[in-house]
Amino acid sequence: MFSTGCWTVGSKTPGMTSAPDLNTMFLPCRGAQFSRPHFVRSFTRSLVWSSAQVFEWPAWDSAHRTGVPRVMGLWTRWGNRIPADLVIDCCGRRSASPRWLEGIGTRLAVNHYQSCDLSYFARHYRLKPGTRFPSTTFPDVNLTPYGIFLAMGQDNGTFCLAGGVSKTDPYRTALRDGTKFERVMAGLPNIAPRLEAGTPITDVQLMAGIANRRRSLLDGNDPVVEGYMLLGDASLYTNATFGQGVALGFWQAQAFAHRADMIGRDNSQLVCELEIWTNQTLGPRYAQQVQRDEAMVQSLRAGIAGAPMNNPNDEMSALMALRAQGDKEAAAAFHRIDNMLTDPSEEFANADLNRRIKEFLRDVPEGSAGPGPLPRATFEALLRD
Ligand SMILES: Cc1cc2nc3c(=O)[nH]c(=O)nc-3n(C[C@H](O)[C@H](O)[C@H](O)COP(=O)(O)OP(=O)(O)OC[C@H]3O[C@@H](n4cnc5c(N)ncnc54)[C@H](O)[C@@H]3O)c2cc1C
């Protein structure tokens, strides 16, 4: 479902897709590009199968009972009309939902967007014979005031050196140069040993456009559309500080699957339930990510100007710091959060861990933690010719 980008559920019961239901096609979906062969095949089957049952296209039902548009299917780019009890938009972060909804006279109820201001860079390596990557549990990290640097173990004897700097950083494009990139990595104490252990198998790849976004179809208690829902990145995506990524989408897809019996029977309630589930379950993680990224954007920008590191002053940073100091309980809590087995608030409810975090925060001096493992001036010098 996630790899094909879109999924339609045809009527399972002959006659269930009645003529009055088939009143509104998602006309703006003409832009859909069903390029993958298996996707085209499955759509073709769906079309043929639907045609064999009820396939009528009455005019728009202006006396629609709820007053919100009802999506009854898709138009492909080739002009095929595909009926569906429910259209699931899992077209990823570039979902055209705002345009599609506008085209049928409605809009997203929520369209929150926060740019993370990050420019990512990554280069992949193969381990030299006789070397091993020490751990794939969590990346080796070096934090600096102006950037994040990581070494991540991968499969088949490969690993990746990566990180992120502010997209306002004037030195970010210099990192594309493999020689300069490796000079920087060699200057970072936790990353340098990994650099020694491998040979590059790619160039340095850059990527920007990292953001947090939440789109919702629920306006208060009311859906803004019927017969259409958002799933995966089309609904919610985040920067990955808390190990979030595709797992958020799978979690939401599971919540949707648990409600699959409502498809075609009560689409309106299905959208309400899934949006509420998303708000309650993924919402707190999303909010934390937004808050953390807001702080990160500010501190990375200050770091470009030479500002020092800040000592940790929030619980999550304290948990990571305790983990780095060898606190096994803190490490386990951190990895449970990272793997989305628990929520930070659940972990911080542990009285013993909470006490240690508070003690840590109490004992950490406020303010500057110095220039970090690779001072800004050195970083800039390494990236100059
Ligand atoms: C650079 C980057 C790195 C990431 N790294 C990680 C990571 O390490 N770990 C992790 O867990 N998550 C990671 N993520 C997040 C993860 O990739 C997404 O959360 C996940 O792919 C979302 O799945 P999805 O099915 O909702 O959307 P997508 O995977 O984006 O799939 C949407 C599909 O829909 C197709 N599509 C779009 N429009 C149409 C249309 N009109 N018609 C037909 N098809 C269409 C697209 O081509 C695409 O194939 C990363 C994301 C990015 C951008």
Ligand as a Chemical Component Dictionary entry (heavy atoms), coordinates in Angstrom:
data_LIG
# 
_chem_comp.id                   LIG 
_chem_comp.type                 NON-POLYMER 
_chem_comp.pdbx_formal_charge   0 
_chem_comp.three_letter_code    LIG 
# 
loop_
_chem_comp_atom.comp_id 
_chem_comp_atom.atom_id 
_chem_comp_atom.alt_atom_id 
_chem_comp_atom.type_symbol 
_chem_comp_atom.charge 
_chem_comp_atom.model_Cartn_x 
_chem_comp_atom.model_Cartn_y 
_chem_comp_atom.model_Cartn_z 
_chem_comp_atom.pdbx_ordinal 
LIG C1  C1  C 0 15.328 11.735 2.777  1  
LIG C2  C2  C 0 14.432 10.927 3.669  2  
LIG C3  C3  C 0 14.997 9.996  4.503  3  
LIG C4  C4  C 0 14.194 9.230  5.312  4  
LIG N1  N1  N 0 14.783 8.307  6.126  5  
LIG C5  C5  C 0 14.014 7.527  6.893  6  
LIG C6  C6  C 0 14.599 6.533  7.707  7  
LIG O1  O1  O 0 15.808 6.349  7.728  8  
LIG N2  N2  N 0 13.798 5.771  8.478  9  
LIG C7  C7  C 0 12.439 5.937  8.457  10 
LIG O2  O2  O 0 11.732 5.210  9.161  11 
LIG N3  N3  N 0 11.853 6.877  7.693  12 
LIG C8  C8  C 0 12.597 7.667  6.907  13 
LIG N4  N4  N 0 12.021 8.630  6.136  14 
LIG C9  C9  C 0 10.560 8.774  6.166  15 
LIG C10 C10 C 0 9.900  7.706  5.321  16 
LIG O3  O3  O 0 10.539 7.628  4.050  17 
LIG C11 C11 C 0 8.435  8.062  5.117  18 
LIG O4  O4  O 0 7.840  8.281  6.386  19 
LIG C12 C12 C 0 7.689  6.952  4.405  20 
LIG O5  O5  O 0 8.300  6.673  3.157  21 
LIG C13 C13 C 0 6.255  7.376  4.177  22 
LIG O6  O6  O 0 5.580  6.369  3.465  23 
LIG P1  P1  P 0 4.333  6.753  2.566  24 
LIG O7  O7  O 0 3.913  5.480  1.916  25 
LIG O8  O8  O 0 3.356  7.516  3.364  26 
LIG O9  O9  O 0 4.866  7.756  1.456  27 
LIG P2  P2  P 0 5.969  7.509  0.346  28 
LIG O10 O10 O 0 6.960  6.482  0.759  29 
LIG O11 O11 O 0 6.470  8.873  -0.019 30 
LIG O12 O12 O 0 5.145  6.901  -0.873 31 
LIG C14 C14 C 0 4.266  7.685  -1.610 32 
LIG C15 C15 C 0 4.242  7.118  -3.017 33 
LIG O13 O13 O 0 3.163  7.726  -3.735 34 
LIG C16 C16 C 0 3.584  8.020  -5.029 35 
LIG N5  N5  N 0 2.714  9.078  -5.548 36 
LIG C17 C17 C 0 2.707  10.397 -5.233 37 
LIG N6  N6  N 0 1.731  11.039 -5.901 38 
LIG C18 C18 C 0 1.110  10.111 -6.658 39 
LIG C19 C19 C 0 0.012  10.163 -7.569 40 
LIG N7  N7  N 0 -0.631 11.296 -7.821 41 
LIG N8  N8  N 0 -0.349 9.030  -8.162 42 
LIG C20 C20 C 0 0.288  7.865  -7.893 43 
LIG N9  N9  N 0 1.321  7.738  -7.039 44 
LIG C21 C21 C 0 1.724  8.854  -6.436 45 
LIG C22 C22 C 0 5.036  8.448  -4.850 46 
LIG O14 O14 O 0 5.740  8.331  -6.061 47 
LIG C23 C23 C 0 5.510  7.447  -3.799 48 
LIG O15 O15 O 0 5.974  6.257  -4.391 49 
LIG C24 C24 C 0 12.796 9.417  5.307  50 
LIG C25 C25 C 0 12.226 10.362 4.460  51 
LIG C26 C26 C 0 13.038 11.126 3.647  52 
LIG C27 C27 C 0 12.415 12.148 2.726  53 
# 
loop_
_chem_comp_bond.comp_id 
_chem_comp_bond.atom_id_1 
_chem_comp_bond.atom_id_2 
_chem_comp_bond.value_order 
_chem_comp_bond.pdbx_ordinal 
LIG C1  C2  SING 1  
LIG C2  C3  SING 2  
LIG C2  C26 DOUB 3  
LIG C3  C4  DOUB 4  
LIG C4  N1  SING 5  
LIG C4  C24 SING 6  
LIG N1  C5  DOUB 7  
LIG C5  C6  SING 8  
LIG C5  C8  SING 9  
LIG C6  O1  DOUB 10 
LIG C6  N2  SING 11 
LIG N2  C7  SING 12 
LIG C7  O2  DOUB 13 
LIG C7  N3  SING 14 
LIG N3  C8  DOUB 15 
LIG C8  N4  SING 16 
LIG N4  C9  SING 17 
LIG N4  C24 SING 18 
LIG C9  C10 SING 19 
LIG C10 O3  SING 20 
LIG C10 C11 SING 21 
LIG C11 O4  SING 22 
LIG C11 C12 SING 23 
LIG C12 O5  SING 24 
LIG C12 C13 SING 25 
LIG C13 O6  SING 26 
LIG O6  P1  SING 27 
LIG P1  O7  DOUB 28 
LIG P1  O8  SING 29 
LIG P1  O9  SING 30 
LIG O9  P2  SING 31 
LIG P2  O10 DOUB 32 
LIG P2  O11 SING 33 
LIG P2  O12 SING 34 
LIG O12 C14 SING 35 
LIG C14 C15 SING 36 
LIG C15 O13 SING 37 
LIG C15 C23 SING 38 
LIG O13 C16 SING 39 
LIG C16 N5  SING 40 
LIG C16 C22 SING 41 
LIG N5  C17 SING 42 
LIG N5  C21 SING 43 
LIG C17 N6  DOUB 44 
LIG N6  C18 SING 45 
LIG C18 C19 SING 46 
LIG C18 C21 DOUB 47 
LIG C19 N7  SING 48 
LIG C19 N8  DOUB 49 
LIG N8  C20 SING 50 
LIG C20 N9  DOUB 51 
LIG N9  C21 SING 52 
LIG C22 O14 SING 53 
LIG C22 C23 SING 54 
LIG C23 O15 SING 55 
LIG C24 C25 DOUB 56 
LIG C25 C26 SING 57 
LIG C26 C27 SING 58 
# 
